[in-house]
Amino acid sequence: MVKFTTILLVLTREEGLIVSFGSIAVFFFILLISGLRKTRKLNEENRRLMDSIDLNLQETAEEEYQDFTETHAYKSDS
């Protein structure tokens, strides 16, 4: 009977360790998955922003240059 009780206590301790390590592993797995999702979303947003910046730069580069020296305040009329 003593051996059975000792074996039961040892198994209970091992099961407790397994459950605690398992719960810790599940927590970190959820943390890892949420981090990967957040990284993917941030990369997509970054790509969209970079595309919009590129489009804005192309539009400003295509605009015709306007010479503003004609209305300059320090222009000499001579």
KEZA-466095 format. One record per atom (N, C-alpha, C): x, y, z; residue number from 1; atom name; residue in one letter. Coordinates in steps of 0.1 Angstrom, whole numbers, m for minus. Each point is the difference from the previous one (the first is absolute). Example, Ala and Ser with C-alpha at 12.3 -4.5 7.8 and 13.67 -1.06 7.14 Angstrom:
BEGIN
<<132; m57; 78>; 1; 'N'; 'A'>
<<m9; 12; 0>; 1; 'CA'; 'A'>
<<9; 12; 0>; 1; 'C'; 'A'>
<<m4; 11; m7>; 2; 'N'; 'S'>
<<9; 11; 0>; 2; 'CA'; 'S'>
<<m8; 11; 8>; 2; 'C'; 'S'>
# end
This chain:
BEGIN
<<8; m12; 0>; 1; 'N'; 'M'>
<<m8; 12; 0>; 1; 'CA'; 'M'>
<<9; 13; 0>; 1; 'C'; 'M'>
<<11; m1; 7>; 2; 'N'; 'V'>
<<9; 12; 1>; 2; 'CA'; 'V'>
<<6; 2; m14>; 2; 'C'; 'V'>
<<4; m10; m7>; 3; 'N'; 'K'>
<<5; 1; m13>; 3; 'CA'; 'K'>
<<m10; 7; m10>; 3; 'C'; 'K'>
<<m12; m5; 1>; 4; 'N'; 'F'>
<<m11; 6; m8>; 4; 'CA'; 'F'>
<<m2; 15; 2>; 4; 'C'; 'F'>
<<0; 4; 13>; 5; 'N'; 'T'>
<<m1; 14; 4>; 5; 'CA'; 'T'>
<<12; 8; m5>; 5; 'C'; 'T'>
<<12; m6; 1>; 6; 'N'; 'T'>
<<12; 7; m5>; 6; 'CA'; 'T'>
<<m1; 2; m15>; 6; 'C'; 'T'>
<<m3; m11; m7>; 7; 'N'; 'I'>
<<m1; 1; m15>; 7; 'CA'; 'I'>
<<m11; 10; m4>; 7; 'C'; 'I'>
<<m11; 0; 8>; 8; 'N'; 'L'>
<<m11; 10; m3>; 8; 'CA'; 'L'>
<<5; 14; 2>; 8; 'C'; 'L'>
<<7; 3; 10>; 9; 'N'; 'L'>
<<5; 13; 3>; 9; 'CA'; 'L'>
<<10; 5; m11>; 9; 'C'; 'L'>
<<9; m10; m4>; 10; 'N'; 'V'>
<<10; 3; m10>; 10; 'CA'; 'V'>
<<m7; 3; m14>; 10; 'C'; 'V'>
<<m10; m7; m3>; 11; 'N'; 'L'>
<<m8; 2; m12>; 11; 'CA'; 'L'>
<<m7; 13; 0>; 11; 'C'; 'L'>
<<m5; 3; 12>; 12; 'N'; 'T'>
<<m8; 13; 1>; 12; 'CA'; 'T'>
<<10; 12; m2>; 12; 'C'; 'T'>
<<12; m1; 6>; 13; 'N'; 'R'>
<<10; 10; m2>; 13; 'CA'; 'R'>
<<4; 1; m15>; 13; 'C'; 'R'>
<<2; m11; m6>; 14; 'N'; 'E'>
<<4; 0; m14>; 14; 'CA'; 'E'>
<<m11; 6; m9>; 14; 'C'; 'E'>
<<m13; m4; 3>; 15; 'N'; 'E'>
<<m11; 5; m8>; 15; 'CA'; 'E'>
<<m1; 16; 2>; 15; 'C'; 'E'>
<<2; 4; 12>; 16; 'N'; 'G'>
<<0; 15; 3>; 16; 'CA'; 'G'>
<<11; 7; m8>; 16; 'C'; 'G'>
<<12; m6; m1>; 17; 'N'; 'L'>
<<10; 6; m8>; 17; 'CA'; 'L'>
<<m3; 0; m14>; 17; 'C'; 'L'>
<<m6; m11; m5>; 18; 'N'; 'I'>
<<m4; m1; m14>; 18; 'CA'; 'I'>
<<m10; 11; m3>; 18; 'C'; 'I'>
<<m10; 1; 8>; 19; 'N'; 'V'>
<<m11; 10; m2>; 19; 'CA'; 'V'>
<<6; 14; 1>; 19; 'C'; 'V'>
<<9; 3; 9>; 20; 'N'; 'S'>
<<5; 13; 1>; 20; 'CA'; 'S'>
<<9; 4; m12>; 20; 'C'; 'S'>
<<8; m10; m4>; 21; 'N'; 'F'>
<<9; 2; m12>; 21; 'CA'; 'F'>
<<m9; 1; m12>; 21; 'C'; 'F'>
<<m10; m8; m1>; 22; 'N'; 'G'>
<<m9; 1; m11>; 22; 'CA'; 'G'>
<<m7; 13; m1>; 22; 'C'; 'G'>
<<m5; 5; 11>; 23; 'N'; 'S'>
<<m7; 13; m1>; 23; 'CA'; 'S'>
<<10; 12; m3>; 23; 'C'; 'S'>
<<12; m1; 5>; 24; 'N'; 'I'>
<<10; 10; m4>; 24; 'CA'; 'I'>
<<3; m1; m15>; 24; 'C'; 'I'>
<<1; m12; m5>; 25; 'N'; 'A'>
<<3; m2; m15>; 25; 'CA'; 'A'>
<<m12; 5; m8>; 25; 'C'; 'A'>
<<m12; m2; 4>; 26; 'N'; 'V'>
<<m12; 6; m7>; 26; 'CA'; 'V'>
<<1; 15; 0>; 26; 'C'; 'V'>
<<3; 6; 12>; 27; 'N'; 'F'>
<<0; 14; 1>; 27; 'CA'; 'F'>
<<11; 6; m10>; 27; 'C'; 'F'>
<<12; m6; 0>; 28; 'N'; 'F'>
<<10; 5; m9>; 28; 'CA'; 'F'>
<<m3; m2; m15>; 28; 'C'; 'F'>
<<m7; m11; m2>; 29; 'N'; 'F'>
<<m5; m3; m14>; 29; 'CA'; 'F'>
<<m10; 11; m5>; 29; 'C'; 'F'>
<<m9; 3; 9>; 30; 'N'; 'I'>
<<m10; 11; m3>; 30; 'CA'; 'I'>
<<7; 13; m2>; 30; 'C'; 'I'>
<<10; 3; 8>; 31; 'N'; 'L'>
<<8; 12; m1>; 31; 'CA'; 'L'>
<<7; 1; m13>; 31; 'C'; 'L'>
<<6; m12; m4>; 32; 'N'; 'L'>
<<8; 0; m12>; 32; 'CA'; 'L'>
<<m10; 2; m12>; 32; 'C'; 'L'>
<<m11; m6; 0>; 33; 'N'; 'I'>
<<m10; 1; m11>; 33; 'CA'; 'I'>
<<m5; 14; m1>; 33; 'C'; 'I'>
<<m3; 7; 11>; 34; 'N'; 'S'>
<<m4; 14; m1>; 34; 'CA'; 'S'>
<<11; 9; m4>; 34; 'C'; 'S'>
<<12; m3; 3>; 35; 'N'; 'G'>
<<11; 8; m4>; 35; 'CA'; 'G'>
<<2; m1; m15>; 35; 'C'; 'G'>
<<m1; m12; m6>; 36; 'N'; 'L'>
<<1; m2; m14>; 36; 'CA'; 'L'>
<<m11; 7; m8>; 36; 'C'; 'L'>
<<m12; m1; 6>; 37; 'N'; 'R'>
<<m11; 7; m7>; 37; 'CA'; 'R'>
<<2; 15; 0>; 37; 'C'; 'R'>
<<5; 6; 11>; 38; 'N'; 'K'>
<<2; 14; 1>; 38; 'CA'; 'K'>
<<11; 4; m10>; 38; 'C'; 'K'>
<<11; m8; m1>; 39; 'N'; 'T'>
<<11; 3; m9>; 39; 'CA'; 'T'>
<<m5; 0; m14>; 39; 'C'; 'T'>
<<m9; m10; m4>; 40; 'N'; 'R'>
<<m5; 0; m13>; 40; 'CA'; 'R'>
<<m8; 12; m3>; 40; 'C'; 'R'>
<<m9; 4; 9>; 41; 'N'; 'K'>
<<m8; 12; m2>; 41; 'CA'; 'K'>
<<8; 12; m2>; 41; 'C'; 'K'>
<<11; 2; 9>; 42; 'N'; 'L'>
<<8; 11; m1>; 42; 'CA'; 'L'>
<<8; 1; m13>; 42; 'C'; 'L'>
<<5; m12; m5>; 43; 'N'; 'N'>
<<7; 0; m13>; 43; 'CA'; 'N'>
<<m10; 4; m11>; 43; 'C'; 'N'>
<<m12; m5; 0>; 44; 'N'; 'E'>
<<m10; 4; m10>; 44; 'CA'; 'E'>
<<m2; 15; 0>; 44; 'C'; 'E'>
<<m2; 6; 12>; 45; 'N'; 'E'>
<<m2; 14; 1>; 45; 'CA'; 'E'>
<<12; 8; m5>; 45; 'C'; 'E'>
<<12; m5; 3>; 46; 'N'; 'N'>
<<12; 7; m4>; 46; 'CA'; 'N'>
<<1; m1; m15>; 46; 'C'; 'N'>
<<m4; m11; m6>; 47; 'N'; 'R'>
<<1; m1; m15>; 47; 'CA'; 'R'>
<<m10; 10; m6>; 47; 'C'; 'R'>
<<m12; 1; 5>; 48; 'N'; 'R'>
<<m10; 9; m5>; 48; 'CA'; 'R'>
<<5; 15; 1>; 48; 'C'; 'R'>
<<6; 3; 12>; 49; 'N'; 'L'>
<<5; 14; 1>; 49; 'CA'; 'L'>
<<11; 3; m9>; 49; 'C'; 'L'>
<<9; m10; m2>; 50; 'N'; 'M'>
<<11; 3; m9>; 50; 'CA'; 'M'>
<<m5; 1; m15>; 50; 'C'; 'M'>
<<m10; m7; m3>; 51; 'N'; 'D'>
<<m6; 1; m14>; 51; 'CA'; 'D'>
<<m6; 14; m1>; 51; 'C'; 'D'>
<<m7; 4; 10>; 52; 'N'; 'S'>
<<m6; 14; m1>; 52; 'CA'; 'S'>
<<10; 11; m1>; 52; 'C'; 'S'>
<<11; m2; 8>; 53; 'N'; 'I'>
<<11; 10; m1>; 53; 'CA'; 'I'>
<<6; 0; m14>; 53; 'C'; 'I'>
<<2; m12; m5>; 54; 'N'; 'D'>
<<6; m1; m14>; 54; 'CA'; 'D'>
<<m9; 7; m10>; 54; 'C'; 'D'>
<<m13; m2; 1>; 55; 'N'; 'L'>
<<m9; 7; m9>; 55; 'CA'; 'L'>
<<0; 15; 1>; 55; 'C'; 'L'>
<<1; 4; 13>; 56; 'N'; 'N'>
<<0; 15; 2>; 56; 'CA'; 'N'>
<<13; 6; m6>; 56; 'C'; 'N'>
<<11; m7; 2>; 57; 'N'; 'L'>
<<13; 5; m5>; 57; 'CA'; 'L'>
<<0; 0; m16>; 57; 'C'; 'L'>
<<m6; m10; m6>; 58; 'N'; 'Q'>
<<m1; 0; m14>; 58; 'CA'; 'Q'>
<<m9; 11; m5>; 58; 'C'; 'Q'>
<<m11; 3; 7>; 59; 'N'; 'E'>
<<m9; 11; m5>; 59; 'CA'; 'E'>
<<7; 13; 2>; 59; 'C'; 'E'>
<<7; 2; 10>; 60; 'N'; 'T'>
<<7; 13; 2>; 60; 'CA'; 'T'>
<<12; 1; m10>; 60; 'C'; 'T'>
<<6; m10; m4>; 61; 'N'; 'A'>
<<11; 0; m9>; 61; 'CA'; 'A'>
<<m5; 3; m14>; 61; 'C'; 'A'>
<<m12; m5; m3>; 62; 'N'; 'E'>
<<m6; 2; m14>; 62; 'CA'; 'E'>
<<m6; 14; m2>; 62; 'C'; 'E'>
<<m2; 7; 11>; 63; 'N'; 'E'>
<<m6; 14; m1>; 63; 'CA'; 'E'>
<<11; 9; m7>; 63; 'C'; 'E'>
<<m5; 9; m8>; 64; 'N'; 'E'>
<<9; 9; m7>; 64; 'CA'; 'E'>
<<6; 10; 10>; 64; 'C'; 'E'>
<<12; 3; m1>; 65; 'N'; 'Y'>
<<7; 9; 9>; 65; 'CA'; 'Y'>
<<m4; 14; m3>; 65; 'C'; 'Y'>
<<m3; 8; 10>; 66; 'N'; 'Q'>
<<m4; 14; m1>; 66; 'CA'; 'Q'>
<<11; 9; 5>; 66; 'C'; 'Q'>
<<4; 10; m8>; 67; 'N'; 'D'>
<<10; 9; 4>; 67; 'CA'; 'D'>
<<m6; 11; 9>; 67; 'C'; 'D'>
<<5; 0; 12>; 68; 'N'; 'F'>
<<m5; 10; 10>; 68; 'CA'; 'F'>
<<9; 12; 1>; 68; 'C'; 'F'>
<<10; 1; m8>; 69; 'N'; 'T'>
<<10; 11; 2>; 69; 'CA'; 'T'>
<<m6; 13; m5>; 69; 'C'; 'T'>
<<m11; 0; m9>; 70; 'N'; 'E'>
<<m5; 12; m5>; 70; 'CA'; 'E'>
<<m7; 8; 11>; 70; 'C'; 'E'>
<<m5; m6; 10>; 71; 'N'; 'T'>
<<m7; 7; 11>; 71; 'CA'; 'T'>
<<9; 1; 12>; 71; 'C'; 'T'>
<<12; m1; m1>; 72; 'N'; 'H'>
<<9; 0; 11>; 72; 'CA'; 'H'>
<<1; 15; 6>; 72; 'C'; 'H'>
<<0; 1; 13>; 73; 'N'; 'A'>
<<0; 14; 6>; 73; 'CA'; 'A'>
<<13; 7; m2>; 73; 'C'; 'A'>
<<11; m6; m2>; 74; 'N'; 'Y'>
<<13; 6; m2>; 74; 'CA'; 'Y'>
<<4; 1; m14>; 74; 'C'; 'Y'>
<<m8; m1; m10>; 75; 'N'; 'K'>
<<3; 1; m13>; 75; 'CA'; 'K'>
<<3; 14; m4>; 75; 'C'; 'K'>
<<11; 1; m7>; 76; 'N'; 'S'>
<<4; 14; m5>; 76; 'CA'; 'S'>
<<m7; 2; m13>; 76; 'C'; 'S'>
<<m5; 12; m2>; 77; 'N'; 'D'>
<<m8; 4; m12>; 77; 'CA'; 'D'>
<<9; 6; m11>; 77; 'C'; 'D'>
<<13; 0; 2>; 78; 'N'; 'S'>
<<9; 7; m9>; 78; 'CA'; 'S'>
<<4; m9; m12>; 78; 'C'; 'S'>
# end
